[in-house]
Every structure is written in structure tokens, then in C-alpha cells.
């Protein structure tokens, strides 16, 4: 199942999706520790990376 997913979307996209998920988790942890502004700053990285992925996908 995971192998089919990786073959379908590509290895680099899988790595970037894992990075995005880890950024979301880190942002939640930072938010829950009380650093709300830092958590918001970290949370903005996830859509930026996803937008970069879309740009690279449709650049051709």
C-alpha cells in the first residue's frame, strides 16, 4: 500500500509531505507549551511547502 502511494506521487513528494506533517505536529506542540506566536510562525511553513510542491508540479 505504501509502496503504491510512493510510486504514484513520487519519492520527493512523499518526503515533503512527511516534512509538512512534522511541521504541523511541531507547531501544535509549541502552541500547547504557550509560545503562540512562535507556533503561528512555524505553522505558516506547511502551506508554503505545499505551494512550492504545486509550483514544481505544474512548472512544465
URZI-V646060 format. One record per residue. N is the residue number from 1. RES is the residue in one letter. PHI is phi in whole degrees, -180 to 180 (NA if undefined). OMEGA is omega in whole degrees, -180 to 180 (* if undefined). Layout:
[[N/RES/PHI/OMEGA] [N/RES/PHI/OMEGA]]
This chain:
[[1/X/NA/179] [2/X/-68/179] [3/X/-62/178] [4/X/-64/179] [5/X/-63/180] [6/X/-65/179] [7/X/-66/-177] [8/X/-73/-176] [9/X/-106/177] [10/X/99/-177] [11/X/-68/-178] [12/X/-64/177] [13/X/-66/176] [14/X/-64/179] [15/X/-63/179] [16/X/-65/176] [17/X/-66/176] [18/X/-66/176] [19/X/-64/180] [20/X/-63/178] [21/X/-63/179] [22/X/-69/177] [23/X/-64/179] [24/X/-64/179] [25/X/-65/179] [26/X/-62/179] [27/X/-63/178] [28/X/-64/179] [29/X/-64/179] [30/X/-64/179] [31/X/-63/-178] [32/X/-73/176] [33/X/-83/174] [34/X/113/179] [35/X/-89/-172] [36/X/-66/-180] [37/X/-67/177] [38/X/-65/179] [39/X/-65/178] [40/X/-65/178] [41/X/-62/179] [42/X/-66/-178] [43/X/-66/179] [44/X/-70/179] [45/X/-69/-176] [46/X/-61/179] [47/X/-67/177] [48/X/-65/179] [49/X/-67/178] [50/X/-64/176] [51/X/-65/176] [52/X/-63/177] [53/X/-62/178] [54/X/-64/179] [55/X/-60/-180] [56/X/-67/-179] [57/X/-68/-174] [58/X/-102/-177] [59/X/-72/-174] [60/X/-59/*]]
